C-alpha cells in the first residue's frame, strides 16, 4: 500500500471515530467534520449529546444537543435524520427520542405525525396515547397505523396462510390417499424395509398421505393478548396475525385483549386497525380472569389452540391461573405461551410463572413474527413447538 493510500485509510478511520465519539477535547481524533458529516453529527448530537438546543450556536468540534419541547425544532430534526440515515436507523433514533426526551406529547400534533417514519414501535406509542389524542390528530394517527399494518400484512400474510394450510392438510392423515395426496417422505420412511437393492428402489407396501383441508372449520384459535404497556409491539403483531388467521375459512379465530378488564375484539378482526384502536395499552394485568373468559368460549377442546401472549406478570390469582391452564390441557386444548411476539427477542418476564407453565406442558417462549407461523403450525398439528 502506498503512503497516499495509507494516509487516506487513516483519515477515514479518524473520521469514523470522530463520528462515534462526538467531538470535544477528549475524543483525541483532532478531526474536524464538514458538509454532510457535520450535519449528521448535529442530528446525532441533538439526541445523544448534552446541553444546548437544536439550531443554537455551537462550539466548533463539540456535539450540541437538545430537541427541547419545540415542535418546529423536532419536525426539522425528523426531516434531517430521514435525509442522512437509512430507515432502520431512523426508527431507532425516533424511538430513543420518544423515550429519552419525552417527546410523546408532540406526537399528538398532526404535523409531527406526518414527519415521522412509521414503524411498529411508533404504532405502540400512538396506541398508548389514544385516549389523550385530540380529534384533529386521530385521522392522521389512523393513517400512520394503517400504513404500518398494511406493510406487515404484505410481509407476513402469504407465508402464514401457506404454512398453516399445510399444517391443516397434514392434520387430516389418511391411510389410502390418492396419488397427489401421498406424503412421500413418510411413505418412504415407513417402507425402507422393502428396499430392493437390485432395483435400487423401495416397494411402497403401505401408503401414507393426508387429505386436503376442506372449507369447513377444522381448528379454533383463541389469541389472548396482554395489553399492558410493555407488550405494545406484541399487540400490534398479534392483531395483524389475528386478521390473517380470521381470513382463513378452516380456522375460527377469536381475539381477546386484557389488562384487569377483558375486551373481545373478534367482531373487528376484518380490520386490524380497528382492533388496535380498540385496545388500551397500560394498566394492570389479570391473566386468570382473561383465561377464564377464553375457557368459557371453548366448544371443541381437542380442536382448539389457545395462544396466551403475555410477560406473565400476574396481578390476579396465580394458582387459579395455573389450574385453568391445567384444566384446558387435560381437556385436549393445545396451549401456547408467548412471552413476546416481536423482533426484540426475550423480554423481561415472570420466570416463576414460566417455569410453572412449562411443568404443565405449556412451555413459554419469546417468538419473532417470522417464527410465529411455524409455532402455530406445530400447535395445530399437536407436535412439539419449535422453541429457539
Secondary structure, 3 states (H helix, E strand, C coil): CCHHHHHHHHHHHHHHHHHHHCECCCCCCCCCCCHHHHHHHHHHHHHHCCCCCCCCCCCCCECCCCCCCCHHHHHHHHHHHHHHCCHHHHHHHHHHHHHHHCCHHHHHCHHHHHHCCCCHHHHHHHHHCHHHCCHHHHHHHHHHHHHHHHHHHHHHHHHHHHHHHHHHHHCCEECCCCHHHECHHHHHHHCHHHEECCCCEECCCCCCEECCCCCCCCEEEEEEEECCHHHHHHHHHHHHHHHHHHCCCCEEEEEEEECCCEEECHHHCCCHHHHHHCCCCCCCCCHHHHHHHHHHCCCCHHHEEEEEECCCCCCCCHHHHHHHHHHHHHCCCEEEEEEEECCCCCCCCCHHHHHHHHHCCCCEEEECHHHHHHHHHHHHCCCCCCCC
